[in-house]
Amino acid sequence: MARTPRTRSAGPDNGWRSVPLAPLVLLYGPEEYFASRATQRLRQLFEEAHGSYELTSLSAKDYRAGQLDVLASPSLFDEPKIIEVTQVASMSDAFLQDALAYAAAPHDSTLVVLHHAGGNRGK
């Protein structure tokens, strides 16, 4: 029986060059280069949309309960924020609970970027 050749999907490009701006973005994959390029693109898009912003980095592995909500909460001057979360593959149970709660109701002027390098935890 003849096999039909596989063709590339005409669907959207899912590369780092086309990462859209959203309140919560999951970057999945072990390639640090692509994750850093996607993060850089998101920063640029966020700055174009909101102007200057506050940048915070956070480790999901060393996370303490409530930390995400405190960091994402609007400040006195409502300055836009980007929270970049690394080590999502090794996240604590507290981070998983808080991230799921945050995903249900993200803040308007905050971008949360999660980098999951691979593995089964937190998928």
C-alpha positions as a LaTeX table, in Angstrom:
\begin{tabular}{lrrr}
\hline
Residue & $x$ (\AA) & $y$ (\AA) & $z$ (\AA) \\
\hline
Met1 & 0.00 & 0.00 & 0.00 \\
Ala2 & 1.40 & 3.37 & $-0.98$ \\
Arg3 & 2.07 & 5.84 & 1.74 \\
Thr4 & 1.15 & 9.46 & 1.31 \\
Pro5 & 4.02 & 11.83 & 2.03 \\
Arg6 & 3.78 & 14.00 & 5.10 \\
Thr7 & 3.48 & 17.67 & 4.43 \\
Arg8 & 4.14 & 20.49 & 6.76 \\
Ser9 & 1.06 & 21.95 & 8.38 \\
Ala10 & $-0.13$ & 25.27 & 7.08 \\
Gly11 & $-1.01$ & 26.22 & 10.65 \\
Pro12 & 0.47 & 29.11 & 12.61 \\
Asp13 & 4.20 & 29.33 & 13.26 \\
Asn14 & 4.89 & 28.47 & 16.89 \\
Gly15 & 8.48 & 29.72 & 16.91 \\
Trp16 & 9.89 & 32.35 & 19.24 \\
Arg17 & 9.57 & 35.00 & 16.54 \\
Ser18 & 5.78 & 34.79 & 16.64 \\
Val19 & 5.10 & 34.58 & 20.39 \\
Pro20 & 2.04 & 36.76 & 21.02 \\
Leu21 & 1.60 & 38.98 & 24.04 \\
Ala22 & $-0.82$ & 37.50 & 26.60 \\
Pro23 & $-1.29$ & 37.93 & 30.37 \\
Leu24 & 0.22 & 34.48 & 31.01 \\
Val25 & 2.71 & 32.80 & 28.66 \\
Leu26 & 4.18 & 29.30 & 28.96 \\
Leu27 & 7.47 & 28.70 & 27.17 \\
Tyr28 & 8.01 & 24.96 & 26.95 \\
Gly29 & 11.22 & 23.26 & 25.86 \\
Pro30 & 14.79 & 22.56 & 26.92 \\
Glu31 & 16.44 & 25.05 & 24.54 \\
Glu32 & 17.52 & 28.02 & 26.64 \\
Tyr33 & 18.34 & 30.07 & 23.54 \\
Phe34 & 14.80 & 29.92 & 22.19 \\
Ala35 & 13.29 & 30.64 & 25.60 \\
Ser36 & 15.52 & 33.69 & 26.05 \\
Arg37 & 14.66 & 34.99 & 22.57 \\
Ala38 & 10.94 & 34.49 & 23.20 \\
Thr39 & 11.27 & 36.25 & 26.57 \\
Gln40 & 13.11 & 39.13 & 24.92 \\
Arg41 & 10.34 & 39.42 & 22.31 \\
Leu42 & 7.66 & 39.43 & 25.02 \\
Arg43 & 9.51 & 42.19 & 26.89 \\
Gln44 & 9.64 & 44.26 & 23.71 \\
Leu45 & 5.94 & 43.74 & 22.95 \\
Phe46 & 5.00 & 44.53 & 26.55 \\
Glu47 & 7.07 & 47.73 & 26.52 \\
Glu48 & 5.44 & 48.82 & 23.25 \\
Ala49 & 2.00 & 48.24 & 24.79 \\
His50 & 2.60 & 49.58 & 28.31 \\
Gly51 & 5.75 & 51.73 & 28.32 \\
Ser52 & 8.23 & 51.24 & 31.14 \\
Tyr53 & 7.73 & 48.31 & 33.48 \\
Glu54 & 9.05 & 46.60 & 36.59 \\
Leu55 & 10.87 & 43.30 & 35.93 \\
Thr56 & 10.99 & 40.51 & 38.52 \\
Ser57 & 12.57 & 37.07 & 38.23 \\
Leu58 & 11.32 & 34.18 & 40.32 \\
Ser59 & 12.30 & 30.53 & 40.77 \\
Ala60 & 9.34 & 28.14 & 40.91 \\
Lys61 & 11.59 & 25.62 & 42.67 \\
Asp62 & 12.34 & 27.93 & 45.62 \\
Tyr63 & 8.90 & 29.54 & 45.67 \\
Arg64 & 7.11 & 30.50 & 48.91 \\
Ala65 & 3.32 & 30.47 & 49.14 \\
Gly66 & 1.69 & 33.79 & 48.21 \\
Gln67 & 4.78 & 35.22 & 46.54 \\
Leu68 & 3.25 & 35.37 & 43.03 \\
Asp69 & 0.18 & 37.26 & 44.19 \\
Val70 & 2.30 & 39.78 & 46.11 \\
Leu71 & 4.58 & 40.37 & 43.10 \\
Ala72 & 1.69 & 40.62 & 40.63 \\
Ser73 & $-0.50$ & 42.90 & 42.76 \\
Pro74 & $-0.86$ & 46.44 & 41.42 \\
Ser75 & 1.49 & 48.96 & 42.99 \\
Leu76 & 0.55 & 52.39 & 44.31 \\
Phe77 & 1.28 & 53.93 & 40.91 \\
Asp78 & $-0.07$ & 50.92 & 38.96 \\
Glu79 & 3.26 & 50.39 & 37.18 \\
Pro80 & 3.10 & 47.53 & 34.65 \\
Lys81 & 5.04 & 44.41 & 35.66 \\
Ile82 & 6.71 & 41.44 & 34.04 \\
Ile83 & 7.30 & 38.39 & 36.22 \\
Glu84 & 9.61 & 35.80 & 34.70 \\
Val85 & 9.40 & 32.40 & 36.37 \\
Thr86 & 12.16 & 29.84 & 35.81 \\
Gln87 & 12.55 & 26.22 & 36.92 \\
Val88 & 8.86 & 25.50 & 36.36 \\
Ala89 & 9.72 & 21.83 & 35.75 \\
Ser90 & 10.87 & 21.65 & 39.40 \\
Met91 & 8.10 & 23.80 & 40.86 \\
Ser92 & 6.98 & 23.54 & 44.46 \\
Asp93 & 3.42 & 22.52 & 45.32 \\
Ala94 & 2.81 & 26.05 & 46.63 \\
Phe95 & 3.76 & 27.52 & 43.25 \\
Leu96 & 1.46 & 25.12 & 41.41 \\
Gln97 & $-1.51$ & 26.13 & 43.57 \\
Asp98 & $-0.78$ & 29.85 & 43.32 \\
Ala99 & $-0.10$ & 29.73 & 39.56 \\
Leu100 & $-3.39$ & 27.94 & 38.89 \\
Ala101 & $-5.25$ & 30.51 & 41.00 \\
Tyr102 & $-3.47$ & 33.38 & 39.20 \\
Ala103 & $-4.23$ & 31.87 & 35.77 \\
Ala104 & $-7.94$ & 31.98 & 36.58 \\
Ala105 & $-7.81$ & 35.76 & 37.16 \\
Pro106 & $-4.61$ & 37.44 & 35.91 \\
His107 & $-3.95$ & 41.13 & 36.60 \\
Asp108 & $-4.44$ & 43.51 & 33.66 \\
Ser109 & $-1.08$ & 45.25 & 33.72 \\
Thr110 & 1.06 & 42.20 & 34.55 \\
Leu111 & 2.74 & 39.71 & 32.22 \\
Val112 & 3.78 & 36.38 & 33.74 \\
Val113 & 6.22 & 34.30 & 31.67 \\
Leu114 & 6.70 & 30.69 & 32.76 \\
His115 & 9.67 & 28.72 & 31.41 \\
His116 & 9.19 & 24.95 & 31.63 \\
Ala117 & 12.37 & 23.23 & 30.42 \\
Gly118 & 10.76 & 19.79 & 30.09 \\
Gly119 & 9.86 & 16.80 & 32.19 \\
Asn120 & 6.56 & 15.75 & 33.68 \\
Arg121 & 6.15 & 18.11 & 36.64 \\
Gly122 & 3.74 & 20.95 & 36.01 \\
Lys123 & 2.75 & 20.02 & 32.44 \\
\hline
\end{tabular}
